């Protein structure tokens, strides 16, 4: 498309503007493509505007334009106008957002000008008519906008600007469309009350939006304070387009060109008279001059008039051969002899500070404070989040003088680091990065989020603290993904989990006394429960027969009873029984009952498998779950001298963070770390569940080695000795129905949301096949059966007959894993489950 700008301004604006305008010329048309997905449990949409209020500093902060695509509601946005979203720094952009779920009529408040350092007066105006122009650009590649979305966004930005007198610009967006509005301070109230916005909506309804559509009120004789513009855009670069337009209007420039234009009915607006009368600032202390402030379109002559002095005197008060040609918006200038006021260091040694706004650039900030851009760069080398004048971001608290840097501005959506709301300055010698660490000593990134993968754990600072290189999150505390390998265990354990109910299946049966004692050191018999109210150990009827064999057969293997398990934990009733049994009022009785049962049945220990304390997905969960669990097992351990007490723990940060796992590991004998079920049918439709898979339904192994090692780094970094961790291995696979039969590669997908996988003859559960059933399929000789090994995930893959995909561990892969864990000084392995491995001989 063809596009130009027109402007009468004589002020210098950032060079970034030139690049931004190239967007309109079509030079830049690629979408920002940094991958950024919601974290597990994170709302795909930002905080509600009704909850956060109108100040962008209270909105949710994102580090990527792409992150906005996961929310399908209308969002109000705030970001740096003069740092292009599509420029070289596009991956380090801070975008603040709130969700406008419904339009509400907002109370209208009297328009107030934003006060500058000079307290300048109001320009004299006369009412006159101004032309209203509409222009549009078409694109064969751009998708047509949803008209209802454009109309909804337009009304919401109109309401926002009407209700917020100090705000002159705002953006709105949803997945496919974006809106940008600039309303000059001296025409904002008039135009918002006029028919201009409705005229824009009418044009949208009548003709739609192919790529972009704008309405503007501006002219070569008008300054930014008397300019108005609204723009709608669609397509991959929608936000870059509306940003560029708003930047032009904020500079007092009109947008020209387009594939089509139209003139609407003129409107009456107040425009400046030829004589600019402004009130200079009050008389300042001796040696300081009286000042006024530069506005868009000013020249030395207009400023001299505003000061009530001659041009010659004005130039004498403001010397320099290039002074008149380098004026900046918001620059303070002298109206009398004397020096300009300059911010000074505070008595406590801290610098004079300022929070950057979305319409700022460094030269503007410097000019408004009578300092230089070089000063800003020098004084902020140690300022948190300072990314330099070339990539200036809003809401960064910067230094305007020498002195120690200020505390960074709080961000409500941050959960770690120094920008968590309510954080106090640290004492001397304590770094900002160490404040508010993540649970489990997980990595905290510059965006105030916790995680355990390289995305969160890789430092990439660009110099000043709290910064990250383009395309990275930038770790600030507890960085790294290395496993902390302690001393080797005295002996390497091999635990066999046994499903006591397996005889209830149609096939693949095993008796507990058939477990091979040459392969395993311990048997974990699953599962027992607790009775409600009395908290006695309860052996379910479908496992009673196998439990009787378990307690009577002789074996060198240690016999351990497991309480809980997924099925019981998933039951709201039984989960609450566990929670109540571990509460302070029932802790003693429950632990005594369990200890007595273990002793009376001559067992060697007990394994508690509560999935999970503090579970974020369980409405019954409480922050007290984890501490109560710790106190419970401490009491239980004291009642079982000479016997073992263990727990099962998830290999997921999302669930493990509810465990005080480091303290628990010092009390119990070992931890069964469930490093399986890392993926399954439950991932479908959840963007956060798989890296690089927005639909959450890519074919991924549930025993992926990379994710397993990341999880092992997580638990050992959290303070658990590696020798106390038994790493889970599996004797089953997770199966899926492939969307495209025969597809190969990491982007292949499966059907959903319900599983289309063929249930096994024995396990009879779609999405779950025992190794015994997998072996039967492989040995059947059926056409189309293929067995593969995937080195990247260290997993075995079964394809059959045309559209079934199974990820699992073969015996060879499992043996290799066990040797690997031995070499990392882990305490052993736990196999779920021994009765799933093969069809045993008849007992």
N, C-alpha and C positions, 0 to 999 in steps of 0.2 A: 504494500500500500504506500501511497505518497503522503508525506506529512511534514509540515514545517511549523515553527512557532513564531509568533510576533510579540514584541515587547518594547516598551519605551524605557525599560529600566536602565539606570546607569550604574547599578551596583554589581559587585562581583559575587557570583554564586559558585558553589563547589563544582569542580570539574566533573564530578560524578554525574551531574545533571546531563551533560553532553552524552554520556553513555546511556543514561536512562532514556533519552529521546530516541536513541537508535532502536529501541524496542518498537516505537511507533513506525519507524522507517522499515521495519521488517528485518533488520540486521540480526536481531536476536529473537529466536522463536522457540528455543528448546525449553522444555519444562525443567524445573528443579527436580532432580531425581535422587536425592539422598534418601536412603531407606530409613524410615523412622516409624515404628509401629507402637501402639499402646502396650504398656507393660501388663503383665498378668494382673488382673483385678482392677486395672485402671479404666476409668470411663473413657470411651472413645471421644467424647465431647468435653470441652472445657467447662469450667465452673459456670453456673447459671448467672447471667447478668443481674438477676433479681437478688441473688445471694451476695455477689461480690461488690455490687455497687458500680458506679460509673467511672471510677478511677482505674485506668489501665494497670497501675501498679499492683492492684489487687486481683487482676485476672490471671488465668493459667498461662504459664510461659512455656513455649515450645522452641525447639532448636532447628526446626525444618519446616519448610512450606508443605512438604509431602505429608507431614503429620496431620495437617488439617483435613486431608482427604478422608480420614476415617470417621469424621463426624458428618452426618448428613443433615444436621440442623443448621439454621442460619446463625452465623457467628459474627459478632463485632470484633474487629481486629485493630491492633496498634503495633506499628513497627516504624523503623527509621525511614523517613521519606526520601532522604538523600543518599542512602546506602542501597544500591539497586539489589533487589531480590534475585535478579538473574545475573549478577556480576561475578567477578572472580571470588568474592567472599560469600557466595550464596549459601555455603554450608555452615556458616557461623552466624547466621542471622537469628536474632531473638524476635519472636512473634508472640505477642500477648493476645489472648482471646477470651471471650465469654460467650455463652450461648443465649441467644434471644429466642426463647421458646414460643413466646406469643407477644403480639403487639398490645401495648397498653397506652392509653392516653396519659401523657405526662404533664404535670403542672408546668406552666410557662413562667419563667422567671425573667426579671428585668435583665437586659443585656449589660454585661460588664466587660470592659476592656481589660485584657491582661496587663498588669502593671509592669513596666520595665524599670530598670535601675534609675531612669531619669524622671519617673513619674510625669511623663509628658502629657500635655493637654490634648483635647480633642480637636481635630481639624474642622474648620468651618466648611459647611456643606450647603448645597442648594438642591431641592428635589428636581429631578429631571428624568426624562425617559431614557431607557437603555435597551439596546437590541438583544434579543434572545435568539441564539443560534443553536440548531441541532445538526450534528454531523454523524455519519456512520461509515464503518469500514466492513466490507464483506470478505469472506474467505471460504473457498471451496473445501478446505480441510477442517475448518472449525465446525464444531457441532452447534446446532441451533440451541439457543438458551431456552430453559424452561421459563416461560413468561410469568407464571405465578411466583416462581422463586425471585425473579428480578423485581417484581412489584412488591413482594414481601420484604426483600432486603431494602428497597428504596424507602418504604414507609418506616422501617426500623431505624435507618440512619437519620431520617428526618426527625423522628421522635427523639433520638439520642441528642442530636445537635440542638433541638429546641429546648430540651431539658437541661443542657449543660452549656451555660452561657460563656464559659471560659474556653470552650473547645471550638476550634475552627475547622478541623478535618477529622474524618473517620473513614474506616473501611469496613465492609461486610462481605462475607463469603459463605458459600456452601460448596459441596463437592464439584459442581459444574459451572457456577457463575460467581462473579465478584462485582462489587460496587465500590466506588471511591467518591468522596465528596469533599470539596473545599468551599468554605463560606467565609469570605473576608469579614473582619470584625464589624465594619461599618455598614455592611449591607446584609449581614446574616439574618437579622431579625426580620427585615423587610421582605427579603426573598423567600424565607421559609414560610411567611404568612401569605405570600402571593400565590398565584396559580402555577408558578414555574415548575415545581416538583410534580404537580398533577399533570401538567403538560407533558413532562418527561414520561410519566406512567402511561398516559394516553398514547404517546408515540410507540412505546414498548408494546402495548396491547394491539395497536393497529398494524405495526410493521415487524415486530419481533427484533431479535438481536442475532446477527450472524456471527460476527467476531467482536465488534465493539460499537457502542453508541454513546454519544455524549450530548449534554446540553450545557451551554456556557453563557455567562454574562460577563463580558470583559471588553477591553479595548486598549488601544495604544495610549490613550490619555488617562487611563485608570491605573491606580496602584493596586497592590495585592489586597489591601483592606477593602477595596471596592469591587473585587472579583468574586465570581461564584461559578462553580462547575460541578457537574455530576456525571459520572461515567459508569457504564456497565460493560463487562467483557466476559467472554466465554473462551473455552479452549485451554490448552496446556499452560499458556503464559498469561492467564487472566489477571493474576495478581500483579505481575510485572507491568502489565499494560495500565491498570488503574493507578498503580504507584507513580508511573511516569507522568500521567495526566495531572494528578494532584500536585506533584512536584512543580510542574509548569505553572499551574494556577497560583500556587503559593508564592511563586516568584513574580507574579503579576504578568505572566505571559499567556497569550491566547494560543489555542491549538488550531491549526489550519490544515486544509486538505480534506481528504476523505473520498469515498466512493459516491457519496451523496450528501447534500446539505439542504437545510430548510430553515427559513426564518419564521419564528413564531411572533405572537403579539408582543409589542414592547411592554416593558413594565417600568414603573416609577421607582427610582432608587435615589438615595442621597449621594451626590458626587461632590468632590472637593471644589471649592472656589479657587480662583487663581491666586488669591492671597492666602497663604498658609499661616494661620495664627496658632502658635503653640505656646504653652506656658513653660518656660524653662524651669529646671529644678530649683528648689529653694536655695538660698545662699548657704554655701558650705563653709566649714572651718577655714581659717586663714590658709593661704597657699593652694587651696583647692578651687577650681573654677566651677561656675554654674554650668549645668549641662543640659543638653537635649539629646534625643535618641533618633537615629536614622530609621526611616521607614522605606518600604519598597517604593522606588521611583524618585527618591530624594537626590538632589544635587547640592553642591556647596551653596548655590544661590538660594535654593529653597530652605536650606538649613539656616543661612544667615537671616533670611526673612523670619523664620520661626523664632530665632533668638532675639529678633528686634535690633539687629546690628547691620553694618554694611558688609559687603562681600570682602572688602580689603581687611577690615578688622577681624572678620571671622577667620580668614586665612592666616592672619597674624596669631590668633589664639590657637590655631591648629596648623602648625607649620609642616612643611614637607612638600617636595615637588610633586610627589605622586599621591598626596593625600586625597585630593578631589576625585581622582580616577580609581581609587581603591576602596570606596565606601562600602560598608557591609550593613545589611539589615541588623537592627538592634545595636549597632555601634553607638557608644556614647561619645559625644563631641563637646568641646568647650564653647560656651557662649560668652565667656569673659576670660580675662587673663588668669593664669594659675594652672595647676596640674590636675589631671584626671584622677578620680578616686580609684584606687587599686585594692583588691581584696588582700588581706594580710593574714598571716599565721595566727592561730588562736593561742591564748595564754598557756594552754596545756601542751603546746607543741604540735597540735594537729593542724592540718591545712584548712584553709577556707574551702568549703566544698559546694558542689552543685550537682543536682541530679539531671542528667541529660534527658531532653524531651524528644519526641518523635520528629519534630520539625527542625531540629538543630543540626548544625555542622560545626566543625572546629573553628573556622574563621569567624563564624557568627558568635560563638561563645566567647572567643578571645576578644573580639571587638567590643562586645557588651561589657567586658570587664577590664578593658584597657591593658590587656596582656597580649602575648603573641602565641601563635600556633606552636612555635618551638617551645615556648614555656609549658604549654599543656602537655606536649609529648615528653618533656623532661620531668615535670613534676609528677607524672602518672606512671612512671616505670614500675612502681610497686603497688599500684592501685588495683584492687580486685576487679577482674573482668575488663580491664582496659585493653581494647583490641586495636588501638591506634586511631588516628584521625582518618585513615583510609577506610576504616570499617567501623565507624562510630555507631554504637547501639544505644537505644533509649533505656532509661531507668538505671544507667550506670552512675554511681555516686563518685564523682571525680574531684581532683584537687584543682583549685584556682590559685594556689599559692604554694610556697614551700611548706614543709611540715609532714608529719606522719599521715598516711592515707586514712580516709574515713572508713567506717564500717560500710560494707556493701548494702545496698537497698534490699529490704526483705521481699521475698516472693512467696505468696501463699501456697503455691503448688509444690514448693521444695520441701523435701523431707530429710535432707542431710546437708551438711556444710554450713557456712556462715550466713547464708541468706534465708534460713528457716526463720519465720516470724518469731519475734520475741527474744532473739539471740543477743546476749550481752557481749560487749567487747572483751576479748580474752586478756588475761594478765600478761605482763611483759614476758617475752620468751616463748609464748604459746602461739602457734600459727593459726591463722584463720581457717586453713584447710582442715585442721584437726577437730573443729567444732562440730557438734551433732553427728558423730559417726554413725554408720549404718549398723543395724542388728547383724550379729554373726561376724562382725568385722568385714562385712562385704564392702565392695568398692563403691565409693561415692564419686559421681562425675560432676562436671562444672554446671550441669543443669539441675543439680540438687536431687538426683535420683540414685537409688541403690541397685546394684546388680552384681553378678558373679562371672559374667562372660567377658571376653576381650573387649567387646564394645564399651563396657563400663570400666574396665580395669586397666586400660592402656593410657599412661600419661602422654600428653601431647601438647603441653603448654607452649605458647608462642613468646614467652618472656615474662610478662606480668603474671601474678598469681590469678587463678580462676579463669584461665583462657584455654582454648583448645584449637588445634590445627584444623583447617577446613576438612569437613567430612568425618570428623571424629567427635566423640563425646568428651574426651579429656578427663582422665581420672585425677582426683585431687587427694584422696586419702585411702589407706588400706589397698593400695594398687597391686596389681599382679595376679596371675592365675596359676602360679606354681604350687604344686602339692607340697605341703610341709611334711616331709618324711622324718619321723622320729626314730628311736631305736627299734630294732627288730623285736617281735614278740618272742617270748620263751619258746613257744610252739605255735605253728600255724594251724588255726582251727578250720574245720570243714563242717558246716552245719547243713543238715538235710531237713527242710521243712516237709512235713507230712500232712496231707489233707485227710483228716479222720473220716470225712464223709464220702470219700472216693468210691466205696462199694455201692453207693446209691446211683452211680452213673451206669449207663447201659453197658459200657465196656471200659477197658484200661483200668483194671482194678489192681490193688496192691494191699497186702496186709503189712502192718507196721513192722512185724518181725521178719519181713523179707528184705529190709534195708541192709545193704552190704556194709558191714562194719569195717571192711578194709578201705573203704572210700571216705567214710565220714567219722568225725570225732564226736558229733553231737546230733541228737534228733530234737527238733522243735515240733511238738505235737499241736496241731491246730484244729479247732480253737475251742477254748472254754469261754464262758461269759460270767457275768455277775447277776445275782438276783436283785430285783428292785427292793428297796427298803432295808433288807437285811444284809446285802452285799456279801453273800456267800458265793463260793465258786460253783458255777453251774455247768455241768457237762451236757450238751445238747443230746437229744435222743439219737440223732443220726450219726453221732461219733462215739456213742457209749461203748459199742462192741469193740471198736478198735482201741479205745482208751483202756478197756479192761486188759487187752493183750499187751498194750504199751506198759502198763504198770507191772505186769507179771513176767514178761520175757526177760531172759538174762542176756546181757550184751556189754561189751566194754565201752560202748558209746554212752555219753552222758545223756540222760533223759530229762528234757526240759518241757514244761507245759507253757504253751502260748495262750494268753488271754487277749481277746479282742478280735483283731483282724478287720479287713475292709467291710465285710458284710455287716458285722455288728456295729462297726463305727458309722456306717452309712445309715443305720436305722436311727432316726431321731430319738426314739425311746431308749434304746440301748446306749447310744452315745451320751445321753443325759445321765444314765445310770453310772457310767464311768466318771463323768464330770462330778456328779454328786458324791460318789464314793471316795473321791480324792479331796473333797472339800475339807476344810479344817474341822468341821463338826463330825465328819464320818471317817476321817483319815485313819484313826487308830483302829476302829472296828474293821474296816476293809483290809488293812494291812495284816491284822491279826488273823482274820479268816483265811486270807491267801497263804500266809506262812504256815498255818496249821494244816491246810490242805496239802501243800507241797510236802511237808514233813510226814504226815500220816500216810501218804501214798508213796513214800520212799523215793521221791523224785530228786533230781540233782539241781534243779533250779526253776526259775520262772522267767518268762519273757512277756513283757507288756507291750501290746501292739495297739495303741490308741491312735487312730487316724482321723483328725489330728487336733491336739490342743491349740486353741486360738485360731482355728480354721477360719480364714476370712470369708469363706463361702457358706459358713454355717451360722444361721441367725442365733443359735443357742450359745455360740462361743463367747468367751469373755477374756479380757486381758489377764485375768487371774488364773486362767487355765494352766499356762506354763509354770508359773511359780508354785501353784498347788501340786502340779505333777512332780516337780523337783522335790518338794517336801515329802510327798507321798513315797516316792521310791527311796528316799533317804531313810524314812522310818521302816519301810519294808526290808531294805537291806540289813538294817540292824536286827531284824527279827529272824534272819536266815543265815546264821553263821555257818561257814563251811559250804554254803550253796551259792549258786550264781543268780544274779539279778541282771537282766538285760532289757533293752527296749528296742523297738523298731523305729526307724526315722526315715523320712522322705528325702529323696535326692533332689528336691525342689526348694529353691530359696523362698518361694511364695508360701510354702507350707512349713518349712523348717524354721523360719524366723519366729514362729510361735513357741519354739522350744528353747529353754535356757541350756542349750546343748553342751556348752563347755563345762558348766557346773555339774550337769547331770553325768557327764563322762567321768568326772572325778569320784562319783558316788557308786556307779554301777560297774559291772565287770566288762561289758562290751556292748556295742551298738550294732544292730543289724541295719545296714544302710541299703535301702531299697532302690538300687540303681537299675531299675527296669520300669516298664510302663512309662517311659519318657515320652512316648507318643501313642496315640490310639484314636479311635473313632470320635472321642470327645473333643479332639482338636478342631473338628469341622466347624467352619464359620467363625473361628476365633483368630483374628489377625495376629495377636500377640504370641500365639503358641509355637510358631515356626519362623525362623529367620528366612527372609526372602520368599515368603509364601503368604501373600495377603489374604488368601481365602482360608488359610489354616488347614488345607486338605491335601497337602503334598505327601507323597508316599515316603515316609521316613521310618527308620528302624527304631523300635522301642528300646533297644539296647545300644544306641549309638555311642561309640567309644569317646568321641570328642566331648559330648555332653556329659558322659560319665566322669571323665577326667576333670572337667570343670566343676562338677559336683563334689568330687573328692578334694579338689583344692578348696572349695567353699567350706567343707566341714573341718578340714585340718587348719585352715586359716582362722576359723572361729575359735580354735583353742583345744580341739580334740586330738589327743595323741593318735597317730596313725595306727599304732598297735592295738587300739581299742575299737577299731572300725572293721567290721566284717562286710566286705563288698558283695552286694547282691549279684547273682548270676541267674539266668532263667532256663527253665526246661519247657518253655512254651513260646509260641509266636503270636504276634498281633497281625491279623489278616484284614484285607480290604478288597473291595471291588474296584478295579481300575476304571477310570472314566474313559480312557482310550486303551483298549486291549493292546498289549505288546509295547506300550510306551516305555522308553528308557531315559533316565536322567532325573536330576533333583527337582525338576518342575512338573513331573508327572503327578497327576492328581487321582483321588478316589471319590466315589459317589457319597452322597449324604443328604440330609443329616443323619438319617438312620442307616445303619450298616447294611451294605449289600453283599457282605462277605458270606460265603457258604458256611453254615455251622458244621462243626465236626460231628461225626457219628457218635462220639463218646462224650465230649464236653458239651455239645449241643448249644453252643453260644456263638452267635455271629460276631466275628472279629477276634476270636480266641481259639487257637488250636494247640493241643499238646504236642510235644516233640514226638510222642508215640504216633499220633495221627499224621503228623508231617512225614514221619518215616514210612508209614503205610502208603501215603500218596506217592512218595518218591519211588517206592518199590513196586508200585502197581503196574508199571509199564504203560500207563495211559498216555496216549498221544498228547503232546503239548506240554507235558510236565518238564520244567527246566529248573535246575538247581544252580545258583550263582553265589559267588562270594564277593562282597563289596568291601574293598580295602579301606575306603574312606571312612566308613562307619564301623569297620571291623565286625561285620554282621553277615549272616547267611540270608539269602533271598530265595524263596520258592515261588515260581510262576506256574499256574495251572488253571484250568486247561487252556483258557484264552484270556480270562479277565480277572483272575484271582492272584493277589500279591500277598506274600507273607514274609515278615522280617523276624528272624529268630537267631539262636545260637546253636550251631552244631556241636557235637562233642569235641571236635578238633578246635573250634573257635573258643569254646569254654575252657579247654585245657590251656590254651595260649593266654587267655585272660587271667586265669589263676596264677600262672607263672609271672605274669606282668605285675599283679598285685603283690605277690610275694616279694618281688624285687623292689617295690616301693615301701616295704616294711609295714604293710597293713596286717591286721591281726588274723585275717582269714577270709573265707567266702561263705555266703549263705545261698543255698540253691532253692528257688521256688519253681516247682516242688518235685520231690523225688518220685512221687507216684505218677508224674506226667511224662517221665522220660521214655519209657518203652513198655511194651506189653510183656509183663513178667511171666515166668513159668507158673503153672497152677500150684498153689501152696499145698 
